[in-house]
Amino acid sequence: MTLLPDCLIIDDDSNIASTICEYFNLFDLSCEYVTDYEAGLKAIAQKQPSVVLLDINLGEQTGFELCKKLRESSEVPVIFISARNTDDDILAALGIGGDDYVTKPFSMAVLLAKARAILKRSAPAQNQAPKPVIRFGSVEIDRDLGRVLKGGEPVKLKPLEYKLLLYLFDNQGRRVTKDELLQNVWQDTFIGEGTLSVHIRHLREKLEDVPNDPRFIKTLWGSGYMFEL
């Protein structure tokens, strides 16, 4: 199974990009890289990384332009990495939607720590009390009563289907891998992926208006699922 990367590097210097990737992967932060503007936009759309490391100099186009384009449709965290260290460059990067700015040369350990810190901040707060009533589309879930309605009519979910639905909803907007679901919902990594797929299909049949073209429970092929509102 090919997992999508947690981190995507967009840098026209392939030596730097590959070195960062090798270091991040060594410390269990999955990472891939591309080296130009168009490939960067395409990779973000297809791979849906959790954080982007972005150089300013990308040949004829710039990381500034890419970040502005990205912010039209995505809130994925962006860390600028650049040899340019003027206040104007840093302020421009942060002003157009960058989340952090690291100047070259940098410490790999510091860069890894910054990426992990952003991933931790952007993940759902573990201690945040979940909302007692959830609504999406025509579906309403009352956590306190353990009740699910669709169009005002009761929907009967099996205990694991209900637990799976809440886990996906509580992690909405981010990629949830199959291994994560097996560990945190089933609490058994030896359950086959086929079992997970069947439960996902049943949820869609019971809650989606068009199960074969789901609006909320999306499949990220080869990786996992994402709940989108």
N, C-alpha and C positions, 0 to 999 in steps of 0.2 A: 504494500500500500504506500503510495506517495503522499506524504503530508505537505500541506501548504506551509510556507515559512512564517515564523513569528515576525521576522525582520527582513525587510527588503532594502538593499543598498543601491543607490543610483549615483554612480561616480564614473567619470570618463577615464579615470586611471584604473585599469583593470588589476594592476598589481596591488594597489591599496585595497580595492574592493574585495579581491580574493583573499587577501591576508585577514581582513576583518571577518569575512565569512568563516574562514578556517578557525579563527580564534573563538568566535561566537559558538560555532557548532561544537567545538571542543568542550565548551562549558554548557552544553545542552540548551542553547538558544538557537533554534533552527533559523538558518539565514540563507538567502540567495542574493545575487546581484545582477544588475544590468548596467550598461555603460552609456546610454544616451536618452534623450528626452522622450522620444516616441516609444522606445522599449520600456521606459519607466512607467508611462501612463498605461500602457497595455498590461504590464505586469501587475500594477496595482489593481486594475479592474479584474484580471483573471485570478490572481493569487490571493487577493484580499489580505495583505499582511496586517499585523497588529501594530507595527511601528515602521516608519520609513526613515532611513539615513540618507540625506540628500546633499550632494555637492552643489555649489553655486555654478561652477564652470562646467557646462555640458556641451562644448563645441559651439555651434552657431546659436544655440539657445541656452537659457540659464535655469538654474534651480529656482530662482525667484519666479520665473514664468510658470514653471511646472507646479510650484506650490500654489500660486494663484489659481491656476486651472484646476488643480486638485480640490481646492477649497470650495469650488462651485458645487461639488457633489459629495464630498467626503470630509469627515472629521478625524481621519486616521492621524495619530500623532506623528509629527515630523521633527527630526533632529537634523539641523544643518551641520555639515562637516566641511570646512573650507580653510584654505590657507589665507584667505582674506580676513583680516582681523581689525578693521577699522570700526569705530562706533557706528558709522553710517551703515555699513554692511550688516552689522548685528541688529541694529534697530529696524532696518528694512526687513530682514528675515523674520524677526519676531512680529513686526507690524502686519505682515501679510498672512500670518497664520502659523508660523513656525513655533514649536513648543520649547526648543532649546537650541543652543548654538555652541559648537565645539570647534576650536581652531586647530589646524594642523601645524606642526606634528602634535599628536595627542597620545596619551597613555591608553593602551587597549583595555586595561582593567577599568579605567575611569569611564571610557566609552561604554563598556559592557554594563557597568553599574548604572549609568544614566539610562540606557535602554531598558534595563530591568525595572528601574524606578518608574519610568513612564508606563511600562506594561502593567505594573502593579497599580498605579493610579487610575489607569483607564479601565481596569477590570472592575466588575461590580463589587461594591463594598461588601465584605463578608459579614460584617456586624450590623449592617443596615437592616432595620426591621422591614420585612416585605409588606406591601400593601395588602390589606385583608380582602379587598375586592378588586379583581382584575377584569378589564374589559378590552376586547379587541374585536373589530368587526361586529358580528351579531352575537358574539360569545361573551358570557359573563361567568366568572369563577369566584366563588365565595370560599376563601381559605378556611375561615372559622367553621363553616358548615360542611366543608368538603363537597360542595355542590357545584355542578357545571350545567349551565343553560346555554342553549343556542336558539336564537329567535324566541326566547321566553320559554322554550320547552326543555325539560330535563334531558341531559345526555348521560348515559351510563358508561363510565370509564372503569376499567380494571385498575387495581391499586398501582401497578407498575406504569400503566399508561398515564395515570394522574400524576404520579411522581415525575415521570419523564417530561410531561407538559410543563409542570411548574419549574423544573430545572432549566428547560430551554427558555422559558419566559424570563426567569430571573437572570439569565445570561444573554438577554436579547442584544442584538447588534454586534456580537462577536462570534467567531468560529468556535464551535464546540466539537472536539474530535470524538470519534467513535470510542476510542480508549477511555476518554474522560467520562463519557456517559456510562460505559460498562462499569467503571470503577465507582462512580458517585451515585448512580441510580440503582444499578443492579448490585453494586459492591462485590462484583465477581468478574474478573477480567477473562475468565475461561468461557464465559457465555459467547456463543458464536455471533458474528455480525448479522447473520440471517435473522436471528431473534430480534435484534434491534431494528432491523429494516421492517419486520412485520409490525412491530409496535408503532413505528413512525407512520406506516401506511394506515393502520387502524385509526390513529389520531387524525390524520388528514381526512379519512372517510367520514369521521364523526363531526369534525369541526370546520373543515374547509368547504367553501361553497363549490369549488371545482377541485376535487382531490388530485386530479392528474396535472393541474396547473396551480399549485399551492401559492397562496398569497402570503402566508405567515411562516410556515415551517418549510424552510428552503433546504435543499440538498446542495452541499459543496462536494462535487464529485471527487472521489478518491480520498476525502479528508474527513468529512463530518457533516454537521448541520448548523444552521443559523436561524434563530427566530427574529423576524423582521416586522416592525410596525410601520 
